[in-house]
Amino acid sequence: QRALQYEQTLMYGRYTQDLGTFAKDEAARLRLQEGDTPRPRRPSELLEYTQGRCAPCRVCALQCQRFLISKVGEDWVFLILLGLVMALVSWAMDFAIATCLQAQKWMYGGLDTNVLLQYMAWVTYPTVLITFSAGFTQILAPQAVGSGIPEMKTILRGVVLKEYLTLKTFVAKVIGLTCALGSGMPLGKEGPFVHIASMCAALLSRFLSLFGGFYENEARNIEMLAAACAVGVGCCFAAPIGGVLFSIEVTSTFFAVRNYWRGFFAATFSAFIFRVLAVWNKDEETITALFKTRFRLDFPFDLQELPAFAVIGIASGFGGALFVYLNRKIVQFMRRQKTINRFLMKKRLLFPALVTLIISTLTFPPGFGQFMAGQLTQKDTLVTLFDNQTWAKQGISDEFEYLGILEAWHHPRSNVFVTLVVFILMKFWMSALATTIPVPCGAFMPVFVIGAAFGRLVGESMAAWFPDGIHTDSNIYRIVPGGYAVVGAAALSGAVTHTVSTAVIVFELTGQISHILPVMIAVILANAVAQSLQPSLYDSIIRIKKLPYLPELGWGHHEKYNVRVEDIMVRDIRYVTLNCKYRDLQQVLHSTKMKNLPLVESAESMILLGSIERTQVGALLSNQLSPQRRLLTLRQKALSEDGQRLSDSSIRFQISTETSSGSPVRPALRKPLKPALKRVTSSPADSPPAGSADHSGIALKSLFCANAATEPTEAQGTVYHKAKRVRISVVEEMILGDKMTPAEILEWEEQQLDQLVDFSSAKIDPAPFQLVEHTSLHKTHTIFSLLGLDHAFVTSIGRLVGMVSLKELRKAIEGSLTGKGVKVRPPLASFRDSTASTTEADTTALRQLWDRHQHHHMPREAGPGGDDDDDT
């Protein structure tokens, strides 16, 4: 066998070498025969530009124009434009948000002589901004409310959400988010930025479609939306690597690797421009991380501190699950209380104003806010929590002084531990409540801040317990609480979003990777705990909004791997047969709301031939019962009844119109003219002999002229105008409709409904997606998620036996196999012997199907003799 393979390889090598030599020799021979090679001809589309003195310039300009248009279609050009626009939007929004927050501080500081005025300014300012954001968003585009990641997750799966990626929604999202974040409420911008970047990509594709049709490709737009999600996170945190990974984790079930470079390219360019704009505005001296930390690199942490980091991860897992649960319960409580829901629906702006009033009152600095650093913004809070110094010093007050913004954490009557605990508890429920406000907002940043505060609390506790550090050697390395804050921020945000990429985002935000091991340990443990208790925040919002999305097969679903399609499929489904009548189509449309109907061979065999869309079925039925078809039927009936009365005069009329010199040549009048001719009475005596051509004018006079004594030339001169009037009357009759009574129309429709359906004009999918009865639930879930299916037909030996849709699959995963048509069985009811390939019933049915098809002759081409022999 090896010798044979080697011989084949040698043969292949000799063949290619000989072929190349032959091609060179043949080309040389042709050149010798033709002599000089002719000059290349210009393209035919450039011939009109080759005339005149400026012909070379015109041709060059046209070629440059086409080159630029072709380059606009390149992916890298689109991604550069997307990154540039999003960087500008992010920088402008951050500038506007910082201005709003500075205005609040200015108002608060300017009224320091009167506490009541300070309180009024502190409360009124965010209430006005949140109310404006809610009202503006509700009026312009309600689709802009919320995070945006759940909807993008649904769109990337293939579901079309109306008015979600439009310019109107983009404007509402940008302005509403700027006002919401400028109010100082515990809201985030990461989720809305994913939505904004996706809208920017969609609008950019629509604009660039003016240069070519390649931007109208649906598959290409989906790929650009996947890259836009990465750009949204990248330009929000200046974290391109974490942005790409985070967008993949939260928006994609299955990710195409070909989109990987698009996401990194666009996110990197966007983050670069975003930080360059900060340097240009003199906010930064150079391109650095947003929250730059300066942890020591020689000994960042001791090995014995890893249990503390693990505790942070486990506690963050429980905290993340509790946050998702609390957020969902608040929304459900508002919806289930009919009185509150009805009142809030009428007063849409009252709920956001009331929530803002409560939160701003509790964070008022001279009031309760002094125990929770209420005067700090989210950015200032993160800067202080990531601070290098240790705040707790076991009673040595002179060793550390709270300077600048760190003074907000110091209270003369309480220590830093009380302040951190109060901050965590209050911010926890405030953030869960604030994210339910109907304004553009996200939850990532508030959760990130809470996690950082929890990590800082653990770090300060460790520093208080071990003031000289845990290391036992001669060198003293004290504990760095800022590192614990970084670990806590990554762990809690990862637990809420069910992602691991928050670790990378933290590294890019802080600019240090020294705590990579504790951060990864804490994030993985937090995900393990949170995923076993609650869905992610985005999946929870998908369930609340009832978006058409398929939940994941997470932990605790191992028993569902033994469930098969036959246990969850809908068996009683409506179908269309190949030999059905239009009445059957009408009944199917009235009895089901399925978007795709299965097309089977017959009700007895149930062999699946394909699927037909509901719109196509409706079009077939409407065409069969259309008024135009009814009028056409009436005219054909009238023509068949008056066929004997249509004499040769109509033929002579057509000949005379074509051969008359006094009128323009017109095509022969066809069907519209024949009903008008049936009113003309012509006896056999009026018709001339067959060979007499001179009496054609007399025939025309007998048809159209009242005076038979008129000259033949006059009759020929008026033929065109009279024929035109006849045609107009026929068109008017078709427009106005026939004079049938409603009873006659109903009788005609009943006759049409009893006719067989003609599927020749319908668009039929000959290969709809099919599953077999023994397909497992796990494989079905994988196929639906990978291909973005919303339904699949279930067949057995080619016969249609049921259908599975997202509804049944979702119920099976959630554990409630209930519903009309769904076969309810225990989870392990489908556990059968895997060695049995087919059952006895399936084998019997297969034999019957084979026997039935043996009697049918297969179509074959005719042989040379003309007749085929059937003796086989």
N, C-alpha and C positions, 0 to 999 in steps of 0.2 A: 504493500500500500504506500509506503514511503517512497519507493522508487517511482510509482505512478504519479504521486504528487510532484516529485522533483521533475519528472519528465513533462508534466503539464506546465509547470513554472517555466521550464526552458522553452517550451513551445510558445507560451504567452510572450516571453521576452523576445524571441526571434520574430514573432508576428508584429509586435509594436515597432521594433527596430526596422524591419523591412518596410512597414507601412510608412514610416517617416522618411526613409530613403526614397521610396517611390514618390511620395508627395513632393519632395525637393526636386527630383529629376523631372517630374511632370510640370512643375512650375517653371523650371528653367527652359524646358522645351516650349512652353506656351509663350514665354517672353521672347525667345528667338523667333518664333513664328510671327508674333504681332509687331515686333520691332519696338519703336518708342512707345512708352506708355502714354495714353491720352491724359489730358489734364482733368482733374476731378471736376465733375459738374456741380454747380451750386444746387442746393435743395430747391425743390419746386416752390416752397413757400417763400423763398427769398428772391424769386425772379422779379417781383414787382418793385423791389428796392434797388435793382441793379441798373436803373435808368438814371441818366443825368450826371452832373459833375460830382454831386455829393453821395454817389452810390456807395463807395467804400465806407463812408462814415455812417450812412444809414444801416448798412448791413452789420457793421460793428456794434452800433447802438442796439439793434434788435437782438443780436447774439448776447450782448451783455445783459439786456433786460431778461431774456429767457434764462440765462445762467443764474441771475439773482433770484428769479421766481422759483427755479428748481432748487436753489439752496435754501429758500424759505421753508421748503417742505422737509428739510433735514431735521432729525430729532434734536440735535444739539442746538440748533438755532431756536427752536421752540422752547427748549429747557432753559436756555440763557435768558430769553425774554420772560419766562415764567419766574425764574429766580430773581431777576432784576425788579420786576413789578412787585413781587411779594416782599422783597427787602425794603423797597420804598414804602409800601403800605405798613409794614411792621414798624419801621422807624418813625413814620408820621404818627401812627397810633400811639406808640410809646411816648412820643413828645407831647401829644395832646393829653394823654392820661397823666403824665407827670405835671403838666400845667394845671390840670384840674385839681390834682392832689395838693399842689403847692398853693393854689387859691384857697383851698379849705384851711390849710395851715395858716395862711395869711389872715383869713377872717377870724380864725380862732385866736391867734396871737394878738390881733389888733384890739380885741375886746376883753383883754385880761383884767380890766378894772371892774367888770360886771360879770358874775358867773352865770346869771340868767340869760344874758345876751350871748354869752359864749355857748351855752347849751342850745339856745334857739338856732344859732348859726351852725353849730355842729350837727344838729338833727335835721334842719331844713335843707341844707345843701345836698346831702346824699339822697334825701327823699325826693327832691325835685328832679335830680338826675335820673334816678331809677324810674320814677313815674313817667318822665319824658321818654326814656328808653323803651319802657313797656308800651306806651301809647303809640310811639312812632313805629315800632316794630309791628304792632298789631294792625295798624292802619295800612302800612306799606306792604309788608310781607310777613304773615304769621309763620312761614316756614323757617324764618331766621331765628326763632326762639330755641333756646337750649344749646347743647354742646355742638352737635353736628357729626360726631364720630359714629353714633348708632345709625344715622341715616346714610352716611357714606359707606358703612359696612354693608348696608342693604343694597345700595346702588352698585357697589363693586361686585356683588353677587349676581347682578343682572336684572334687578327689579328697577323699574322706571318710576321715579317719584316726581310728580308734576310740580312745576314752578320751583324746583329746589336748587337749580343751578342757573338761575337767570340773573340779569343785571339788577333787577328790582330787589331781589333777595340779597345780592351782594352789597348794595347801598344800605339796606336795612341792617345787615349784619355788622358792617363796619361802624356805622354811626351808633347803633344800639350798644355794641360791645365797648366802644370808646366811652360812652356815657356811663355804662354799668361799672366798668373798671375805674373810671375817674371818680366814682362816688365813694370809693374806699371800702365797699362791701367785700366780704370774704368770697370772692369769685375768681375764676381762672380764665385764661385766654388760650390755653393749648388746644382744647377741642374746637372752639370756634375758629381758630386759625387753620385747622385742617379743612373745615368747611369753606373758609374764605379762599384758601389756595385752590381747592377743587373748583369753586365757582370761577376763579380767575383763569384756571386752565380751560374750562368749558367756554368762557367768553373769548379767550384768546384763540381757541380753535375755531370758533365761529367767525372771528374777525379774519383770521388767516385763510379761511376757506375761500375768501375772495381771490386769492392768488392761485388756488388749485383745489381740485376735488379730493385730494388725499386726506384733508382734515375732516371729511364727512364720513370716514370709515368708523363704524361703531367700535370695532375691536381696538383700533388705534386710540380712540378717545378713552376707552377703559384703561389702557396702558398709561396714558398721560394722567388720568385721574389717580392712578396708583402712585405715580411719581409726585403728583401734586400733594398728596397726603404727607409724603416725606418732607416736601418743601415747607409745609405748614408748621411742622414741629421744628424743623431745622432753623427757620428764620425766627421762630418764637424764642428759643433758648440759645441760639447760636451753637447748636449741637447737631451737626450734620449726620454723624455716624449713629448716634442714639436716635435721631429723628427718623432715619430710614428703618432701623430695627423696630422702633416703637410703632411706626405706621404699619409695618408688616404684621406685627403681632395683634394690633387692635382692629385692623380693617380687612385682613385677608385670612381665609381659611387655608387656601392653597395659593402659593405665590409663584409666579412665572419668573424664572431666573433671568430671562432676557430683560426684565424691567429693573434689574438690580443696578446696573450702571446708570440708568436714567435717574433713579432716585438719588444715588450718591452724587451724580454730576450736578443736578439741579439744587439739591440741598446744600452742597458745599459752596456753590456759587452764591446762593442766597444768603447763607450764613456769613460768607466773606464780605459781601456788599453791605450787609446789616452792621457788621462791626466797623467797616471802613467809614460808614456814615457817622457812627459814634465818634470816631477819631476826627472826622472832618468837622463835626459840631463841637469839638474840643471837650467832649465828655470823658474821653479816655486819651491817654498819651500814646498808646499803641494798641494793637489788636490783642486783647486779653480775654480771659473768661469773664462771664457776667458776675459771678460771685467768687472772686479770686481768694483762695486760701493759701496759707503759708505753714502747713504742717511740716514737722521735721521729717526728713527723708532717711536719715541714718538709722533711726529706731522708731518707726511710726507707732507701733503698738507691740505689746508683749504677747507671747503665745498664750499666757494664762488669761488674757482678756477675751479670748474667743468665746468662752461660755456666755459672757455678758452680751456679746454681739448676737449670739444665737438666741438669747432671751429676748433681745430687741426684735428679732425676726419673728419669733413665735407670737409674741404679744402684738406685733404689728399685723400678723395674719388675723388674729381675733378682732383687732380693731378695724381692719379693713372690711371684714365681713359684717361687723356691726354697723359701719358707716353705710354700706350698701343697703342693709336691711332697714335702717332708720330712714334713709332717703326714700325707699320704696313705700314704707308704711305711711309716711307723711302724705305722699301723693295719693295713695289709696284711701286714706282717711278723708282727704278733701273731696274725692270723687264719690265715696260711698254715702257721705252725709248729704242727703238730697237738699236739705234746707240750706246748708252752707254752700253747696255746689250751685244751687239756683241763685243764691244771693251774689256769689262771686262771678257768675256768668253775666249778671246784669251790671255789676260794678267791677269791671275787669281791672281797673287801676287801683282798687282799694287794697287788694291782697299784697301786691308788691310794696305799696306805700306803707302798709301796716307792718310788714316784716322789716322793712328798712328802718322804720321808726323804733321798733323794739331793739334791733341790733345796734343801731347808732346810740341809743340811750344807754345800753349796757356798756358800750365802749367809750363813753364820755370820760376823758382823762381825769378831771377832778372828782368824778363819781366812782362807780365800780371799776371803771377802766384803769384806775391806778394800780389795781391788783393783777392786771393781765396785759400790761404794756399796750393799752388801748390807743395811744397816740401814734404808734408806729405803723407804717404801711407794710405791705407784704414784702417788698424789697428790702426795706430797712430791717424787718424782722429776720429775714434770712441772713443778712449781713451780720447781725449781732449773734445769731445762733451758731453761725459757722466761725465765730471768733476763736482765735488761738488761745486766749488766756482763760484761766480757770476762775470762775466767779466765787465759788464756795471755798472759804479758807479757815474753817474751824475756829471762828472767833477772832482771828487776827485781822482786824479791820483796816489796819494801816498798810498792809502789804499790797492791797489792790484798790484802786479808785475807779469808780464808774464815771467815765468821761464820755461826752458827746451823746450819741443815741443809746449807748449802753445804760445811761442813767434811767431809762424807762423801765428797766427790769429791777431797779433798786427801790425798795420801799423801807422807810425807817422803822416801821412796826412789824415787818415780816421779812423773812429771808427769801432767797431766790427760789427755793424749792416750792414754797407756797405760791409764788407768782407763776412758776412754770406749770404747776398742777392746775391752778385756776385757768390759766391760758389754754391748756390742752382741753379741759372739760368744756369750757365755754365755746371755744372755737370749733369744737367737734360738732355740737348740735347746731351752732349757728351756721356752719358751712353746709351741713345736711339740709337745713331749712332754706338757706339762701339760694342753693342750687335749684330749688323748685320754683323760683320766681320766673314768670314768663318773659324773660329777657335773654338776649344772647350771652351765654356764660358757660364756663367749664368748671370742673371740680378738681383738676389736677393740681393746680397751684395751692389752693387751700389745704388739700390733703398733704401735699409736699411740706407745707409749713408746719402742720400739726405733727407730722412724722419727725421733722427736724427738732421740734420742741420736745417731743418724747425722747428722742435720742440724746438731746442735751440734758434732759432730766436724769437719764441713766448715767451719762458721762459725769455730771456734777456729783451724783451719788457715789460713783466709783472714785472720783477724786477726793471726796470727803472721807471715804472709808480707807483709802490708801493714799495719804498725802504725799508720800515719798515714792510712789509707784510700786509696782509688783516685782520689778526686776530685783534680784537678790545679789547681783554682782556689785562691785565697788562703784560702778557708774550709776548715777541716779537719773532715771528717765521718768518724769512725772506723766500722769495720764492726761491726755488731750481730749477734753469734752467735745471740742469741735468735730473731731473724727466720729464720735458717737452720733452727733447731730446729722452728719452726712449719711451714716448707716441707717439711722431711723427714717430720714426723708426718703431714701431709696426703697426701704422695706415697706413702709405704709403706702406709698404711691403704687408700688408694684403689687401689693395685696389688693388694692381697690380696683386696679385696672387689669389684674391677672397678667402682668408682663414682667419679663426679666430685664428688658432693655433699659429700665429706669436706672439700673446700675451704670450703664454707659452714659446716660444723660447726666447723672451726677458727676461723673468723672470730667465730662466736658464743661459742666457748669462751674465746677470748682477749679479746674485746671490742674488737678493732681490725681494721680493714680496709685498713691501710696497705700490706700485702704482698699485695694481691689479684692483681697481675699475676704475680709469681714463683710464687705458690702455684698458680695456674691452669696456668701453663706446666709446672711440675713434675708436677702431677697428670695432665695430659693425656699427657705423655710417659711417665709411669709406667704408665698404662693401656694405651698403645699397645704397650709392650714386654711387659707381663704378659699381655695378652689374646692375643698371638701365641704365647706359650709354654705357658701353663697355664690351665685354667678357674679361675673364682673359687673362693674357699674354700667358699662355700655350694653351688655346683654340684659341687664335689669331694665334699662330704659326701653330697649327693644320690646321686652315683654309688656311693659306698661303701655307703650304706644301701639302694641299689637302689629308691629311691622312684620312683613312676610319673610322671616328669617328662620333658619334651621339651627336649633341649639346644638351644642357640642356634646359628644359622648365623653363625659368627664369621669372622674373617679366615682366608684359606687355603681357603675352601670355594667359591671362585668356579667351579671346574670342576663342582661338583655342581648348578649352576643349570641345566645342560643335561640332567640326569637327569629322567625323567618317571615318572609313577605306574605305568605299565605295566612299568617296569623293576624295581620293588621290591614290587609287590603280590603277595599270596597268591592264586593261581588256584584251588587245590583247597580249596574251602570247602564246608561243609555248609549246606544250605538246606531250606526247607519249601515244598512245593507246595500250591496251593489245593485240589487234588483228592486229597491224600494220605490214607493210612490211619493209624490210631493206631499200628500197628506201625512205620510210618515215623518217627513222632515218637519212639518208644522207641529206635530205632536212632540217630537224630540225637542224642538226649540222651546216649547211651552213647559216641558216636564223637567228640564235640567238647565243649569247655568254654567256647564262646562265650557271652557274656551276652546278646547280641542276635542272633537268627537271621533271615536274609532270607526273606521270603515272596515266592515267584515264582508266575507263572500256571501253568506246567507245566514239566516237565523238557525239553520240546522247544523251547518258545519262550524260556524263561528271562526273561520280562518281569518286572521288579521291581515288585511291588505294595505293598510296605511291609516292616516289620520287626516281629518279635514277640519279647518278652523270654523268656529261658529259663525264668523262673518261671511265666510264663503257659503255656508248653508243658507244663511239669510239672504245672500245675493241670489242664489239659485231660486229660492222661493219667491222673492220679489220680482225677479225677471219673468218667472212663469205667470205671475198674476198681475203684471204691469198693464196700465191702460194702453200703452203703445201696442203691446202684443194683442190686446183685445180688439183695438181698432184694425190692426192688420188682419186678424182672423175674420172680422166682419167684412172687410173689403174683399178678401179672398173668397168668402162665401158668396158675396154679391157678384163677383166676377164669374164664379162657377155657374150661378143661376142665369146670368145674362150672357153666357158664352155664345149662344146661338144668335143673339141679336147684334153681336159685334160683327158687322159685315166687312167687306174689303174696302169700304170707304175710309176706315181708319188707316189702312195701309196706303191708300192713295193720298191721304192727308199727310202722312209722314214723307212720302216721296215728293209731294209738291212743295213742302216746306224746305226740303233740302235742295231742290233743284230750282227754286224760284230765284230770279236774279234781283228782284226788288226787295228782298228781306235777307237779313244775315243768316249764315248757316248755323243751324242749331241742332243739337243731338235729338234723336228720335224721342218723343215723349213716351215714357214707359207707364208704369202703374198709376201714378197720380192722374194721368189723363183719362184712363179707361173708365172710372166711375162717372166722369162727366159725360162721356160719350153714350152712356146707356139711356140718356134722356132723348136722344135723337132717334126719330122713327124713319127708317129707310126700307122701302119695299123693293122686292126684286126687280120691278119694272123700272125703278129709278137708276139702277146700276147699269153702266154701259157695258159693252162687250169687253172680253178680256184683252183683245188686241187693240182697242181704241185708247190711245193716249191723249187725244185732243179734247176729250170730254172730262178731264180731271177737274177743270174749273167748275163744271156743273155739279160735280160731287161736293166740292167745297162749298158751293152756294147752298146746296141742300142741307149741309151741316151747320153752317155759321151765319148765312145771310138770310134776312127776312124777305128781300126782294130777289126773286129768281131771275129777273131781267137784267141784273147788274152785269157789267162787263167782266170777263175772266181776269183781266189784269187788276182790277180793283179788288176782286176777291183775294187774289194772291197778295196784294199790298197790305191787307188787313189780317192776314193769317197770324203773324207773329204776335200782334197785340191781343188778339182774341185768345190764342193759346196761353199767353202770359196771364190773362185774367182767369182762365180755367185753372192754371196751376196755383194761383193765389187763393182761389176759392177752396181748392183741395187742401192746401196748407192750413187755411183758417178752420176748415172742418176738422182736421186732425188736432189742432190746438184746442178748439172748443170741446172736442170729445164727441162721442156718439150720443144718440138719444135713447139709449137703453134704459129701461126702468131698473130700480134697485133689485127687484126680484129676478129680472133677466141677468143682471150682472152677477148675482149670487149663484144662479144656476150655471152660468158660464164658469165661475170660479170652482164650483164643485166638480164640473167636468174636467177642469185642468188639474185639480188635485188628485184625480184618479189616474193620471198618466204617470208613466215610469220616468224616473229622474235621469236626465242626461248629464253625466259627470264630465263630459269632454271639455267644458269650459271652466271647470273648477280647478283650483290649485290644491293638489293632494300631496301630502308628504308620504312618499312610499316607504320610508324607513323611520317610523317613530321609535323613540327609545323604549325598549322592552326589557322586562325582568322575568325570570322564571320563578316558580312558586317556592323553590328551595333556596333562593337567595337570602343570605343572612341579613339581619338588621344592620350590623356593623358595615357590611359591604354596601348595602343600600345607602346608608348615611354617607359613606365615602364617595360614592358615585354622584349622589345629589349635590354634595358640597363641591366636588371637583368640577362638574359640568354645569353647575348652576341650574339644575332642573327644578321644575315646579310640579311635575307629574310624570309618571311612567306607567305604561300598560303592562299587565302581568299576563303571560301566555304560558300555555302548556301544550307542547308539540304543535306550536303555531296557532293554537286556538286561544281566543281571548277569554280569560276567566276572571279578570278583575283589573283594578287600577289602584295605584298608590300615589298620593299627593303629599305635599308638605304638611297638610293638616294631620293626616294619619301618622306620618313619620314623627311629627312633633309630639303627638299624643303618646306614641309608643316610647319615645325617649323620656318623656316626663312621667311615664308610669301609669297613665290612665288610658287604657285601651278601650274607651267607650265611645259611643257615637253611632249614628244610624249607618247601618251597612258594615260596620267594623266588627270583625269576629273577635269577641272577647275571650281570651284564653290566658291561663297562667303563664308567667314568664318562662318556665321550663317545659311548657307543653310541646314545644317543637323540638325537643331533644330526641333525636332519632339516631338510628345506627348509621354512621357516616359511610359504612362500606356498601350500603344498599344504594345503587345508583338510580334505579328506576323501580317503581312499584309495579305490582301486577296489573293494576288498572291502567297505568300509563302504557304498559307494553301492549295490552289488549287494544287500547285506543290507537296506538301507533300502527298495529297490524290492520285494523279496520280502515284507517286512513290510507294505508298503502294499497290495500285491495281496491278501494274505491277509485283511486287515481290510476290504477293499472288499466282500467277500462277506457280511459281517455287517451286519445292519440296526441302525441307531442308534435308541435308544428315543425316541419322540416322543409328544407328547400327542395324544389322540384329538380329531379335528375335530368339528364340529357334526353331521356326517352319521353319525358313529359309527365308520366304517371309514376307514382311511387308504389312500391309493393308494401303491403301491410303484413306480409307473412314474416313475422319476427319471432 
